[in-house]
Amino acid sequence: MNWGKSIALVYTIFAVSMIGVTVYCSTLDINLVTPEYYADELKYEAQIAKQQNANQLPVPLQIDYQAEGRNILLTFPADMKDVKGEIKLYRPSNSRLDQSIPVALTDQVQAISASELQQGLWRVKVEWEAAEGAYFQEKSIFVQ
């Protein structure tokens, strides 16, 4: 084989491999952190104030994962009345699995079944309002 054919073969292999990489990369699913990423970023200052309110509570919100029953247990402070809000189950690796659940307390406790959740890292984000003010708390859990 002479030099001309060898160079043509190398360029052809290179071109085909670049086309293959381009086609492969175009089929990948790329997720932003949230669909409304920029709008959520603008609300960040209010979020910090809510986190500070939650950190100043004498008895904080307890977020626990119970592996034996595959439940996420949220225990709100006993002195909070008229609690309303939202619980977001956020999956960092796949935003399509995210869930949003309204706060519905029974004796200051809410249990969420994790049996439908995929195994792995989840962030439980709780944003709630009570007569005392607005609060936000977040905790990472590992569902098994």
C-alpha positions as CSV (number, residue, x, y, z in Angstrom):
1,M,0.0,0.0,0.0
2,N,1.4,3.4,-0.9
3,W,1.4,6.6,1.1
4,G,-1.5,8.2,-0.7
5,K,-3.9,5.3,0.0
6,S,-2.8,5.1,3.7
7,I,-3.4,8.8,4.2
8,A,-6.8,8.6,2.5
9,L,-7.7,5.6,4.7
10,V,-6.7,7.4,7.9
11,Y,-8.8,10.5,6.9
12,T,-11.8,8.3,6.0
13,I,-11.6,6.4,9.4
14,F,-11.4,9.8,11.2
15,A,-14.4,11.2,9.3
16,V,-16.5,8.1,9.9
17,S,-15.6,8.1,13.7
18,M,-16.4,11.8,14.0
19,I,-19.8,11.3,12.3
20,G,-20.5,8.4,14.7
21,V,-19.6,10.4,17.8
22,T,-21.8,13.3,16.6
23,V,-24.8,10.9,16.0
24,Y,-24.2,9.3,19.4
25,C,-24.0,12.6,21.3
26,S,-27.2,13.9,19.6
27,T,-29.2,11.0,21.0
28,L,-28.1,11.6,24.6
29,D,-30.7,13.0,27.0
30,I,-29.4,16.2,28.7
31,N,-31.3,17.4,31.7
32,L,-31.0,20.7,33.4
33,V,-31.3,20.7,37.2
34,T,-34.9,21.8,36.8
35,P,-36.9,22.8,33.8
36,E,-37.4,26.4,35.2
37,Y,-33.7,26.7,36.2
38,Y,-33.4,30.4,35.6
39,A,-36.7,31.4,37.2
40,D,-35.8,29.2,40.2
41,E,-32.5,31.0,40.5
42,L,-34.2,34.4,40.8
43,K,-36.2,33.1,43.8
44,Y,-33.1,32.0,45.7
45,E,-33.0,35.0,48.1
46,A,-36.4,34.1,49.4
47,Q,-35.3,30.5,49.7
48,I,-32.4,31.5,51.9
49,A,-34.7,33.4,54.3
50,K,-36.9,30.4,54.6
51,Q,-33.9,28.2,55.3
52,Q,-32.8,30.6,58.0
53,N,-36.3,30.5,59.6
54,A,-36.1,26.6,59.6
55,N,-32.7,26.7,61.2
56,Q,-33.9,28.9,64.0
57,L,-36.7,26.6,65.0
58,P,-36.2,25.2,68.6
59,V,-37.4,21.8,67.3
60,P,-36.5,21.3,63.6
61,L,-38.4,19.3,61.0
62,Q,-37.2,15.6,61.1
63,I,-36.8,13.9,57.8
64,D,-36.0,10.2,58.1
65,Y,-35.8,7.2,55.7
66,Q,-37.0,3.9,57.1
67,A,-35.4,1.2,54.9
68,E,-37.4,-1.7,56.4
69,G,-40.8,-0.2,55.4
70,R,-39.4,1.9,52.5
71,N,-41.0,5.0,53.9
72,I,-39.9,8.6,54.2
73,L,-41.1,10.0,57.5
74,L,-41.5,13.7,58.1
75,T,-42.1,14.9,61.6
76,F,-43.0,18.5,62.0
77,P,-42.6,20.5,65.3
78,A,-45.5,19.8,67.6
79,D,-46.2,23.5,68.2
80,M,-46.8,24.3,64.5
81,K,-50.4,24.9,63.5
82,D,-52.1,25.1,60.1
83,V,-49.1,23.7,58.2
84,K,-49.5,23.9,54.4
85,G,-46.8,23.3,51.8
86,E,-45.2,21.0,49.4
87,I,-42.7,18.2,49.5
88,K,-40.5,17.7,46.5
89,L,-38.7,14.4,45.9
90,Y,-35.8,15.4,43.7
91,R,-33.6,12.9,41.8
92,P,-30.3,14.7,40.8
93,S,-29.5,12.1,38.1
94,N,-32.9,12.2,36.3
95,S,-35.3,15.1,36.5
96,R,-38.1,13.0,35.0
97,L,-38.4,11.0,38.2
98,D,-39.0,14.1,40.4
99,Q,-42.2,14.2,42.3
100,S,-44.2,16.8,44.2
101,I,-46.5,15.9,47.1
102,P,-48.7,18.3,49.1
103,V,-48.2,18.4,52.9
104,A,-51.0,16.5,54.6
105,L,-50.3,15.9,58.2
106,T,-51.7,13.4,60.6
107,D,-50.6,14.3,64.2
108,Q,-47.7,16.5,62.9
109,V,-46.4,13.5,60.9
110,Q,-46.4,12.6,57.2
111,A,-45.3,9.3,55.8
112,I,-44.4,9.0,52.1
113,S,-44.1,5.5,50.5
114,A,-40.8,5.1,48.8
115,S,-41.7,1.8,47.2
116,E,-42.2,3.4,43.8
117,L,-38.9,5.3,44.0
118,Q,-35.8,4.0,42.2
119,Q,-32.9,3.1,44.4
120,G,-30.3,5.7,44.8
121,L,-29.8,9.3,46.0
122,W,-32.8,11.5,46.5
123,R,-33.2,15.0,47.9
124,V,-36.2,15.6,50.0
125,K,-37.1,19.3,49.8
126,V,-39.8,20.6,52.1
127,E,-41.3,24.0,51.7
128,W,-44.0,24.9,54.2
129,E,-45.9,27.7,55.8
130,A,-47.4,27.9,59.2
131,A,-48.9,30.6,61.4
132,E,-45.4,31.5,62.5
133,G,-43.9,32.0,59.1
134,A,-42.5,30.4,55.9
135,Y,-39.8,27.6,56.1
136,F,-37.6,25.4,53.9
137,Q,-35.6,22.4,54.7
138,E,-33.7,19.9,52.6
139,K,-32.1,16.5,53.3
140,S,-30.4,13.9,51.1
141,I,-31.5,10.3,51.5
142,F,-30.4,7.1,49.9
143,V,-33.3,4.8,48.9
144,Q,-32.5,1.1,49.1
